[in-house]
């Protein structure tokens, strides 16, 4: 996740004008806001991935139990 953030920071910083010697405060604030938004999105993605994995584990267990019952019913 940190590598993604670093890559995004590099991309965003490259987009800023190079002609100015000192970065404009407004540009810095926009960059900081974008980085924070990206970090929030990455946290949401991580949370969603955890939920997906949890639901997949539940579904796998439900299927396993169903197969056990189906196997016993067939005998």
MMTF fields as JSON, N, C-alpha, C and O atoms, coordinates in Angstrom:
{
  "mmtfVersion": "1.0.0",
  "mmtfProducer": "UNKNOWN",
  "numBonds": 299,
  "numAtoms": 300,
  "numGroups": 75,
  "numChains": 1,
  "numModels": 1,
  "chainsPerModel": [1],
  "groupsPerChain": [75],
  "chainIdList": ["A"],
  "bondAtomList": [4, 2, 8, 6, 12, 10, 16, 14, 20, 18, 24, 22, 28, 26, 32, 30, 36, 34, 40, 38, 44, 42, 48, 46, 52, 50, 56, 54, 60, 58, 64, 62, 68, 66, 72, 70, 76, 74, 80, 78, 84, 82, 88, 86, 92, 90, 96, 94, 100, 98, 104, 102, 108, 106, 112, 110, 116, 114, 120, 118, 124, 122, 128, 126, 132, 130, 136, 134, 140, 138, 144, 142, 148, 146, 152, 150, 156, 154, 160, 158, 164, 162, 168, 166, 172, 170, 176, 174, 180, 178, 184, 182, 188, 186, 192, 190, 196, 194, 200, 198, 204, 202, 208, 206, 212, 210, 216, 214, 220, 218, 224, 222, 228, 226, 232, 230, 236, 234, 240, 238, 244, 242, 248, 246, 252, 250, 256, 254, 260, 258, 264, 262, 268, 266, 272, 270, 276, 274, 280, 278, 284, 282, 288, 286, 292, 290, 296, 294],
  "bondOrderList": [1, 1, 1, 1, 1, 1, 1, 1, 1, 1, 1, 1, 1, 1, 1, 1, 1, 1, 1, 1, 1, 1, 1, 1, 1, 1, 1, 1, 1, 1, 1, 1, 1, 1, 1, 1, 1, 1, 1, 1, 1, 1, 1, 1, 1, 1, 1, 1, 1, 1, 1, 1, 1, 1, 1, 1, 1, 1, 1, 1, 1, 1, 1, 1, 1, 1, 1, 1, 1, 1, 1, 1, 1, 1],
  "groupList": [{"groupName": "UNK", "atomNameList": ["N", "CA", "C", "O"], "elementList": ["N", "C", "C", "O"], "formalChargeList": [0, 0, 0, 0], "bondAtomList": [1, 0, 2, 1, 3, 2], "bondOrderList": [1, 1, 2], "singleLetterCode": "X", "chemCompType": "L-PEPTIDE LINKING"}],
  "groupTypeList": [0, 0, 0, 0, 0, 0, 0, 0, 0, 0, 0, 0, 0, 0, 0, 0, 0, 0, 0, 0, 0, 0, 0, 0, 0, 0, 0, 0, 0, 0, 0, 0, 0, 0, 0, 0, 0, 0, 0, 0, 0, 0, 0, 0, 0, 0, 0, 0, 0, 0, 0, 0, 0, 0, 0, 0, 0, 0, 0, 0, 0, 0, 0, 0, 0, 0, 0, 0, 0, 0, 0, 0, 0, 0, 0],
  "groupIdList": [1, 2, 3, 4, 5, 6, 7, 8, 9, 10, 11, 12, 13, 14, 15, 16, 17, 18, 19, 20, 21, 22, 23, 24, 25, 26, 27, 28, 29, 30, 31, 32, 33, 34, 35, 36, 37, 38, 39, 40, 41, 42, 43, 44, 45, 46, 47, 48, 49, 50, 51, 52, 53, 54, 55, 56, 57, 58, 59, 60, 61, 62, 63, 64, 65, 66, 67, 68, 69, 70, 71, 72, 73, 74, 75],
  "secStructList": [7, 2, 2, 2, 2, 2, 2, 2, 2, 2, 2, 2, 2, 2, 2, 1, 7, 1, 1, 7, 1, 1, 7, 7, 2, 2, 2, 2, 2, 2, 2, 2, 2, 2, 2, 2, 2, 2, 2, 2, 2, 2, 2, 2, 2, 2, 2, 2, 2, 2, 2, 2, 2, 2, 2, 2, 2, 2, 2, 2, 2, 2, 2, 2, 2, 2, 2, 2, 2, 2, 2, 2, 2, 6, 7],
  "xCoordList": [0.829, 0.0, 0.885, 0.563, 1.986, 2.875, 3.535, 3.798, 3.805, 4.415, 3.454, 3.858, 2.155, 1.159, 1.094, 1.03, 1.112, 1.039, 2.262, 2.14, 3.421, 4.639, 4.586, 4.988, 4.095, 3.976, 2.993, 3.225, 1.92, 0.929, 1.504, 1.29, 2.234, 2.869, 3.836, 3.876, 4.612, 5.546, 4.804, 5.207, 3.73, 2.936, 2.335, 2.398, 1.752, 1.129, 2.163, 1.912, 3.318, 4.335, 4.916, 5.339, 4.942, 5.424, 4.438, 4.827, 3.179, 2.16, 2.2, 1.667, 2.826, 2.906, 3.863, 4.799, 3.645, 4.516, 5.957, 6.215, 6.883, 8.294, 8.929, 10.03, 8.269, 8.857, 8.954, 9.844, 8.078, 8.103, 9.183, 9.317, 9.95, 11.004, 10.447, 10.864, 9.519, 8.883, 7.453, 6.736, 7.032, 5.683, 4.644, 4.771, 3.642, 2.545, 1.817, 1.598, 1.447, 0.763, -0.547, -0.942, -1.206, -2.475, -2.237, -3.002, -1.153, -0.814, -0.477, -0.873, 0.253, 0.594, -0.651, -0.772, -1.565, -2.804, -3.621, -4.206, -3.662, -4.38, -3.724, -4.408, -2.396, -1.67, -1.919, -2.149, -1.874, -2.12, -3.546, -3.775, -4.501, -5.89, -6.046, -6.761, -5.378, -5.443, -4.824, -5.369, -3.689, -3.021, -3.908, -4.025, -4.53, -5.421, -6.62, -7.056, -7.147, -8.284, -7.878, -8.625, -6.698, -6.203, -5.978, -6.301, -5.431, -5.213, -6.545, -6.654, -7.549, -8.872, -9.454, -10.053, -9.275, -9.768, -9.047, -9.669, -7.743, -6.975, -7.419, -7.498, -7.707, -8.197, -9.546, -9.807, -10.41, -11.726, -11.572, -12.282, -10.656, -10.406, -9.921, -10.368, -9.014, -8.502, -9.621, -9.71, -10.47, -11.609, -12.565, -13.036, -12.844, -13.736, -13.147, -13.868, -11.841, -11.194, -11.326, -11.566, -11.174, -11.352, -12.767, -12.969, -13.751, -15.151, -15.403, -16.103, -14.835, -14.996, -14.4, -15.019, -13.208, -12.552, -13.351, -13.442, -13.927, -14.751, -15.992, -16.34, -16.652, -17.858, -17.522, -18.298, -16.374, -15.958, -15.705, -16.053, -15.108, -14.862, -16.188, -16.336, -17.154, -18.48, -19.154, -19.726, -19.083, -19.697, -19.039, -19.721, -17.719, -16.988, -17.435, -17.632, -17.593, -18.034, -19.467, -19.777, -20.336, -21.722, -21.782, -22.548, -20.986, -20.951, -20.414, -20.925, -19.383, -18.809, -19.855, -19.997, -20.585, -21.62, -22.736, -23.239, -23.122, -24.175, -23.753, -24.565, -22.512, -22.021, -22.028, -22.34, -21.678, -21.72, -23.135, -23.356, -24.093, -25.483, -25.994, -26.727, -25.616, -26.046, -25.46, -26.124, -24.215, -23.572, -24.233, -24.387, -24.631, -25.289, -26.71, -27.192, -27.358, -28.739, -28.772, -29.761, -27.712, -27.657, -27.371, -27.552, -26.928, -26.555, -27.699, -27.546],
  "yCoordList": [-1.172, 0.0, 1.252, 2.241, 1.207, 2.364, 2.592, 3.732, 1.494, 1.648, 2.349, 3.179, 1.999, 2.645, 4.131, 4.964, 4.454, 5.853, 6.62, 7.752, 6.005, 6.657, 6.879, 7.934, 5.899, 6.039, 7.142, 7.906, 7.223, 8.262, 9.632, 10.594, 9.716, 10.987, 11.439, 12.618, 10.503, 10.849, 11.338, 12.316, 10.663, 11.048, 12.435, 13.283, 12.65, 13.946, 15.063, 16.168, 14.789, 15.835, 16.158, 17.289, 15.185, 15.431, 16.307, 17.016, 16.257, 17.042, 18.512, 19.365, 18.811, 20.193, 20.96, 20.373, 22.248, 23.022, 23.033, 23.227, 22.824, 22.786, 24.165, 24.354, 25.129, 26.447, 27.226, 28.062, 26.97, 27.683, 27.088, 25.868, 27.96, 27.463, 26.967, 25.922, 27.697, 27.272, 26.851, 27.589, 25.664, 25.226, 26.194, 26.697, 26.428, 27.286, 26.608, 25.397, 27.383, 26.827, 26.16, 25.142, 26.738, 26.161, 24.797, 23.857, 24.697, 23.417, 22.374, 21.213, 22.796, 21.87, 21.396, 20.214, 22.299, 21.925, 20.96, 20.012, 21.199, 20.288, 18.915, 17.892, 18.898, 17.631, 16.874, 15.665, 17.579, 16.949, 16.399, 15.299, 17.175, 16.717, 15.468, 14.537, 15.45, 14.28, 13.054, 11.953, 13.25, 12.128, 11.581, 10.367, 12.471, 12.025, 11.274, 10.273, 11.76, 11.075, 9.687, 8.722, 9.596, 8.3, 7.352, 6.167, 7.862, 7.022, 6.519, 5.365, 7.382, 6.968, 5.895, 4.926, 6.072, 5.073, 3.746, 2.686, 3.798, 2.569, 1.868, 0.64, 2.633, 2.031, 1.374, 0.293, 2.018, 1.45, 0.176, -0.803, 0.187, -1.002, -2.158, -3.293, -1.867, -2.896, -3.452, -4.664, -2.579, -3.008, -3.872, -4.909, -3.434, -4.199, -5.565, -6.563, -5.61, -6.892, -7.844, -9.037, -7.333, -8.165, -8.699, -9.862, -7.862, -8.3, -9.37, -10.351, -9.174, -10.16, -11.497, -12.543, -11.465, -12.707, -13.396, -14.624, -12.633, -13.198, -13.869, -14.984, -13.188, -13.768, -14.999, -15.954, -14.985, -16.153, -17.34, -18.472, -17.097, -18.173, -18.731, -19.945, -17.855, -18.315, -19.145, -20.199, -18.664, -19.38, -20.739, -21.731, -20.781, -22.041, -23.037, -24.216, -22.572, -23.45, -23.924, -25.094, -23.028, -23.405, -24.463, -25.42, -24.305, -25.288, -26.614, -27.672, -26.564, -27.804, -28.568, -29.783, -27.839, -28.477, -29.025, -30.122, -28.271, -28.729, -30.003, -30.907, -30.076, -31.286, -32.484, -33.606, -32.231, -33.317, -33.847, -35.057, -32.942, -33.376, -34.05, -35.036, -33.527, -34.131, -35.518, -36.428, -35.69, -37.004, -38.001, -39.167, -37.565, -38.448, -38.789, -39.898, -37.848, -38.076, -39.07, -39.782, -39.128, -40.023, -41.455, -42.346, -41.717, -43.078, -43.823, -44.981],
  "zCoordList": [0.0, 0.0, 0.0, -0.657, 0.728, 0.78, -0.573, -0.956, -1.307, -2.627, -3.576, -4.39, -3.456, -4.306, -3.986, -4.89, -2.721, -2.287, -2.8, -3.267, -2.711, -3.179, -4.688, -5.178, -5.412, -6.862, -7.222, -8.159, -6.493, -6.753, -6.428, -7.166, -5.326, -4.967, -6.055, -6.405, -6.585, -7.657, -8.885, -9.515, -9.221, -10.382, -10.189, -11.078, -9.013, -8.746, -8.678, -9.16, -8.088, -7.99, -9.36, -9.601, -10.254, -11.609, -12.383, -13.312, -12.004, -12.685, -12.282, -12.991, -11.151, -10.701, -11.608, -12.15, -11.778, -12.671, -12.167, -10.979, -13.092, -12.734, -12.796, -12.277, -13.413, -13.595, -12.281, -12.128, -11.36, -10.087, -9.194, -9.091, -8.55, -7.682, -6.367, -5.869, -5.806, -4.557, -4.897, -5.572, -4.432, -4.747, -4.182, -3.065, -4.971, -4.549, -3.386, -3.408, -2.386, -1.217, -1.623, -1.054, -2.602, -3.071, -3.713, -3.497, -4.515, -5.134, -4.074, -4.183, -3.055, -1.977, -1.249, -0.927, -0.991, -0.306, -1.154, -0.631, -2.464, -3.356, -3.358, -3.329, -3.392, -3.386, -2.092, -2.11, -0.974, 0.326, 0.383, 0.884, -0.135, -0.147, -1.01, -0.637, -2.162, -3.033, -2.371, -2.453, -1.718, -1.044, 0.07, 0.234, 0.832, 1.903, 1.343, 1.911, 0.232, -0.402, -0.884, -0.725, -1.468, -1.943, -0.77, -0.857, 0.312, 1.496, 2.05, 2.465, 2.056, 2.537, 1.618, 2.087, 0.313, -0.637, -0.459, -0.52, -0.24, -0.028, 1.252, 1.29, 2.29, 3.534, 3.305, 3.832, 2.521, 2.207, 1.384, 1.613, 0.437, -0.38, 0.496, 0.337, 1.411, 2.316, 3.184, 3.384, 3.696, 4.507, 3.689, 4.156, 2.464, 1.593, 1.267, 1.225, 1.036, 0.737, 1.919, 1.73, 3.124, 4.316, 4.416, 4.767, 4.112, 4.132, 3.07, 3.32, 1.901, 0.821, 1.237, 1.045, 1.803, 2.227, 3.321, 3.338, 4.228, 5.294, 4.724, 5.113, 3.806, 3.194, 2.366, 2.332, 1.698, 0.924, 1.849, 1.51, 3.003, 3.967, 4.472, 4.608, 4.752, 5.193, 4.107, 4.385, 2.875, 1.763, 1.551, 1.295, 1.658, 1.51, 2.575, 2.281, 3.796, 4.88, 4.645, 4.867, 4.201, 3.916, 2.827, 2.936, 1.781, 0.694, 1.199, 0.833, 2.043, 2.593, 3.407, 3.269, 4.256, 5.08, 4.194, 4.436, 3.18, 2.276, 1.555, 1.362, 1.165, 0.489, 1.444, 1.045, 2.709, 3.697, 3.846, 3.818, 4.005, 4.134, 2.872, 2.948, 1.713, 0.449, 0.307, -0.19, 0.741, 0.67, 1.591, 1.228, 2.788, 3.731, 3.283, 3.514, 2.656, 2.206, 1.064, 0.892, 0.285, -0.862, -0.483, -1.312, 0.743, 1.145, 1.747, 2.136]
}
